[in-house]
Amino acid sequence: MIYPGFFYRIIYPGLTYDYKENGISMVSLLPKLKATTVITTMNTPKIMYKLTYGNALKKALIKGTFKKSGMKNVNWISLNMVKMSKVEKRQKWLKNIEQKFANM
């Protein structure tokens, strides 16, 4: 489980990004970072999450934090309906994630 303050302790001005002279735009201080991947699990159907909650994760975390702070190639892997999924499906998800990162 990731606690709400987690991102604000690791994505911090002067550590992972800095502000440009205009005080609004940001520049990444991690020039060798090639990609960032966010992996989430949830029990809400994907369409309901998107329509009802306005896809807050994509707006706040991916666009408002990672991309805004200059990180490039930000990917989001969302595993939905986890509680209702069968063990075989979960194993397939894990295998796919493992293969994705093995190929980097």
N, C-alpha and C positions, 0 to 999 in steps of 0.2 A: 504494500500500500504506500502510495506517495502522499505525503502530508502537504497541505496548501502552501506552507512556507518553503517547501523544498526547492522549487524553481527559483524563488527569489533569493535563495542563498547560494545557488550555483550560477545563475545568470545574473551577474552583478556588474554595475558600471566599474570600469577600471580592471575588471577581471576577465570577462568574456566579451564585453563591448565597451565602446566609449561614445560620447556624444560628439557630433561635428560642431563646428563653430557656431552654427545657427541655434544650437541648443535643443533642436527637435529631432533632426535626423541622427541616425546611429551608424556606427561602423563596427564590424566584427574585429575582435582582437584575437581571433582564432583562424588565421589565414590558411592553415593546413587542414582545417576541418572540411572534409569533402561532402558530408551529408549528415543529416540528423533524422532519426526515425523515432516516432512516438508510437508506442504500442499500448492500446487500451483494451480493456474488457468491460462489457456492460451486459445487463440483462434486458434492457429496453430494446424493442425492435428498432433497427436502424432508421426506418422511415419516420417512426414516431419521434425518435430523438431529434431528427433533422427538422421536422415540421413543428413539433410542439415546443421544443427547447431552443430552437434557432441555431443549432449546431454551435453552441458556445465554445466547445473545445477547439474547433477549427478557427473561430474568430479570435478568441482570447489567447490561447496558447500558441497555436501555429502561426497565425498572422500577426497577432499583437505582441508576441514575445519573441519567438524564434526568428521569423522573417524580418520583423522590425529591427531586431538587433544585428542584422546582417548575415544571419546563417542562410546558406544556400542549400538547395536540394532537400527540402524538408518534406518527409513522407510520413503519412499517418496510416497505421494498420489498426483497424477497428474490428475486434472480435465481438460479435453481438449474440444475444440470446444464449449466453454461456450456461446459465443454470439449466436450461431446457435442452441443451445439446447433449448428444451421446458421447461417450468416451472416445469412440472411434473418430468422431469429428474433431474433438479437442486434440487428439494425437496428430491428426492431419494438419491442423493449424500449427502446432508446434514444429512439425517436420518442415512445413513450408517456410516458417520463420527461420529455422535453422539453416535451410538451404539458401535462403536469401542472404543471410549474413556470411555463410561459408563462401559464397561467390564474390564477396567484396575484395 
